Amino acid sequence: MSIGTRIKELRTLKKISQAALGKRVGISAPAISDLESGKSVSSTKLPMIASVLGVNALWLETGRGKPNLEHVEPIEVRTKFHPDIEAVIQLMESTDGRGRNKILNAAQDALELHQAHNIAIKRSNEQLTASKDKTDQLNREAELLAKFRQSTDAGKSLILTISDEAPKETEVPMAPSKKLNAA
């Protein structure tokens, strides 16, 4: 039986999804799938996988020995955070209940301030976008007005040119109209 087969059987037996196992050991679900299908073997993650699945790492890797964890020390699985968050976690772990409450309150205040800041930035960006859209619209209208003025000025010039070139009208007397007598 291969490493991948042992991982898959244990994971299935313990009703753990590939995504859940991957999250607990710090790799993706597709990477777990690759391990189970034998496409890749990450020797650095095998001890963590063994710990999460509750088996001896040597047995998981080789199939030799006992699969149980009677004499194996558990491996602490910890997610890496931003250095500031790590500092807060260390501070929380080293203080008593009162200190923890103060730290939690300060963290909550910082989070609310951060969220308010993000909302303000979002609104500012929306206003800038609206202002830009309005400016673009006004520029388009100004261009249309300028084109209209040019075409109007050209039309006036054409009319004046035509009227200057047209022969002057002279008054022609109209002949008196004859009235028809009704018979």
FENDA-V700575 format. One record per residue. N is the residue number from 1. RES is the residue in one letter. PSI is psi in degrees with one decimal (* if undefined). Layout:
N_RES_PSI ; N_RES_PSI
This chain:
1_M_135.4 ; 2_S_167.5 ; 3_I_-47.4 ; 4_G_-41.3 ; 5_T_-42.4 ; 6_R_-43.2 ; 7_I_-47.5 ; 8_K_-44.1 ; 9_E_-44.7 ; 10_L_-43.0 ; 11_R_-44.4 ; 12_T_-43.0 ; 13_L_-39.9 ; 14_K_1.7 ; 15_K_47.9 ; 16_I_129.9 ; 17_S_162.6 ; 18_Q_-40.2 ; 19_A_-43.1 ; 20_A_-43.3 ; 21_L_-45.8 ; 22_G_-42.7 ; 23_K_-40.2 ; 24_R_-26.6 ; 25_V_-4.0 ; 26_G_28.1 ; 27_I_167.0 ; 28_S_161.8 ; 29_A_-41.3 ; 30_P_-32.3 ; 31_A_-38.0 ; 32_I_-42.7 ; 33_S_-42.9 ; 34_D_-40.8 ; 35_L_-46.7 ; 36_E_-32.4 ; 37_S_-2.3 ; 38_G_8.5 ; 39_K_-34.4 ; 40_S_153.1 ; 41_V_114.2 ; 42_S_100.7 ; 43_S_-23.2 ; 44_T_-25.7 ; 45_K_-14.3 ; 46_L_-44.0 ; 47_P_-37.5 ; 48_M_-41.1 ; 49_I_-44.6 ; 50_A_-43.6 ; 51_S_-45.5 ; 52_V_-38.8 ; 53_L_-8.2 ; 54_G_33.8 ; 55_V_167.0 ; 56_N_132.3 ; 57_A_-37.7 ; 58_L_-43.7 ; 59_W_-42.1 ; 60_L_-40.9 ; 61_E_-42.0 ; 62_T_-22.3 ; 63_G_0.5 ; 64_R_154.0 ; 65_G_-167.0 ; 66_K_140.2 ; 67_P_-15.4 ; 68_N_167.4 ; 69_L_32.4 ; 70_E_-39.5 ; 71_H_20.9 ; 72_V_132.0 ; 73_E_138.4 ; 74_P_147.9 ; 75_I_129.9 ; 76_E_124.2 ; 77_V_122.1 ; 78_R_135.0 ; 79_T_142.2 ; 80_K_134.6 ; 81_F_173.0 ; 82_H_145.1 ; 83_P_-35.9 ; 84_D_-39.7 ; 85_I_-39.5 ; 86_E_-42.3 ; 87_A_-41.1 ; 88_V_-41.6 ; 89_I_-45.0 ; 90_Q_-40.7 ; 91_L_-42.2 ; 92_M_-41.5 ; 93_E_-23.0 ; 94_S_4.5 ; 95_T_164.6 ; 96_D_-175.3 ; 97_G_-43.7 ; 98_R_-45.2 ; 99_G_-38.5 ; 100_R_-41.8 ; 101_N_-40.7 ; 102_K_-42.6 ; 103_I_-44.2 ; 104_L_-42.1 ; 105_N_-42.7 ; 106_A_-39.9 ; 107_A_-40.1 ; 108_Q_-43.3 ; 109_D_-42.8 ; 110_A_-39.8 ; 111_L_-45.2 ; 112_E_-40.1 ; 113_L_-42.5 ; 114_H_-43.5 ; 115_Q_-41.8 ; 116_A_-40.0 ; 117_H_-44.7 ; 118_N_-39.0 ; 119_I_-43.0 ; 120_A_-41.9 ; 121_I_-43.0 ; 122_K_-45.9 ; 123_R_-41.5 ; 124_S_-43.8 ; 125_N_-38.9 ; 126_E_-41.6 ; 127_Q_-40.7 ; 128_L_-41.1 ; 129_T_-43.5 ; 130_A_-41.6 ; 131_S_-42.2 ; 132_K_-42.9 ; 133_D_-42.6 ; 134_K_-42.2 ; 135_T_-43.8 ; 136_D_-41.9 ; 137_Q_-45.2 ; 138_L_-39.0 ; 139_N_-41.7 ; 140_R_-42.2 ; 141_E_-39.2 ; 142_A_-40.2 ; 143_E_-43.4 ; 144_L_-41.2 ; 145_L_-42.2 ; 146_A_-42.0 ; 147_K_-39.3 ; 148_F_-43.7 ; 149_R_-42.8 ; 150_Q_-44.4 ; 151_S_-35.2 ; 152_T_-45.2 ; 153_D_-40.9 ; 154_A_-39.2 ; 155_G_-42.1 ; 156_K_-43.4 ; 157_S_-42.0 ; 158_L_-43.0 ; 159_I_-44.7 ; 160_L_-40.4 ; 161_T_-45.3 ; 162_I_-41.9 ; 163_S_-30.4 ; 164_D_-33.2 ; 165_E_-17.8 ; 166_A_144.1 ; 167_P_146.3 ; 168_K_139.3 ; 169_E_140.5 ; 170_T_150.4 ; 171_E_128.0 ; 172_V_124.5 ; 173_P_142.4 ; 174_M_139.4 ; 175_A_144.1 ; 176_P_139.8 ; 177_S_143.8 ; 178_K_135.7 ; 179_K_137.3 ; 180_L_133.1 ; 181_N_135.8 ; 182_A_128.3 ; 183_A_*
